Amino acid sequence: MNHYITTNTASHQSDEFLKRCRDIKNTLTDILESQKVLRRKMMYYGSRTAAPPTVTRPARERTLSPEILSGDEEEELNSVGSEEGEVSSSDFDEENGDEEKEGASYDEDETDEEEMTEAVSSHESTTTVTALSNPAAVEGRRNSERLSVWKCEVCKKQIRGDWCCRRSHIATHEKITFFCPVAECPTSTTHFNWRDHLKREHNTTRDMLPSSEKAVLQAQLDQFNEAAMNYEMKYFPPTSFICFSETAGKDGVKPFCKECGARCTQLQNRRDHVAIELKLKMDCPVRGCPYEGRYGAFLHHLTTKHGKQIQDLSSGQRERFKNARQKLYKKVDTEMHKFFSQ
């Protein structure tokens, strides 16, 4: 009898334990699903409120506070342990940073937001009303998101910026590629290079594509957004959030350009930005190469066109590089106070 009672008690305890485990599993599953839904809503909300329909594209390009630079520039300029010692906004080696995108590199987040906008355009009117009803709250949320710092659970790299930065970091890990939407073009590229590919190889842009090819591209963008969200918990769960970064650089300089409002917290970012404003460029140190560009774009050019890093340059090339950079910095630093002040 005692043995029977003991067995029943043990069986009952085992059932209770299993039931609790199932409840915990179901709760965690519900939480993960809720976070995915919330992320989609946040992506849509951010994409729609970033650009009210009454503002034209040229105006948006000048009024956004861009934090995302093109990939190789970011890797060189913004990664942890760089010469400025600040946190990375993004870290992808593949992202385009050539000279033709000088003006566009500071509004990469705008383009990403437009992609997400098209994926959820059916909700346009509701969110637009919300944005216009409380613009101060919207702007505060956008700035907070851009100042957030997250640590990747896989590589432990710190990523500063909004969801677009983390999404791009996820794409780097998962090696998400894009196929050229132009018919009979077999090229595959990254999420960051397809615009440059269209311009260089096909002399066209996304808006100029025929409807069938544009639909193919949009389908890939939708799949990219969905894949990134599915992998978010692997790389950036809620516990990976670290803090909000400082609103000013370590050198105490106010990070917003007085001319256009662009946000650049690092010295190298500010130098590149001022070089763009002043249309200043440095020559490629490789003999016979006619390329000219700002420092960040030059780093990408050196990798993609010559297959070299700075340390791979010959002594003569490295000397020419240092002289060109010093000459550019001298001009930029002289005019820096007109764009950024302490």
Protein Blocks (a to p, Z undefined) as FASTA:
>chain_A
ZZmmmmmmmmmmmmmmmmmmmmmmmmmmmmmmmmmmmmmmmmmmmmmmmmcfkbcfklmm
mmpccfbdcfklmmmmmmghianopacfbfcfkbccbfklmmmmmmmmmmmmmmmmmmmm
mmmmmmmmmmmmmmmlmmmmmmmmmmpccddfklopaceddfklmmmmmmmmnopacddf
bghiabdcdfklmmmmmmmmnopafklpcfklmmmmmmmmmmmmmmmmmmmmmmmgfklp
nbdcdfbdfkopafbdfklopacfbfklmmmmmmmmnopacddfbghiabdcdfklmmmm
mmmmnopafklpcfklmmmmmmmmmmmmmmmmmmmmmmpcZZ
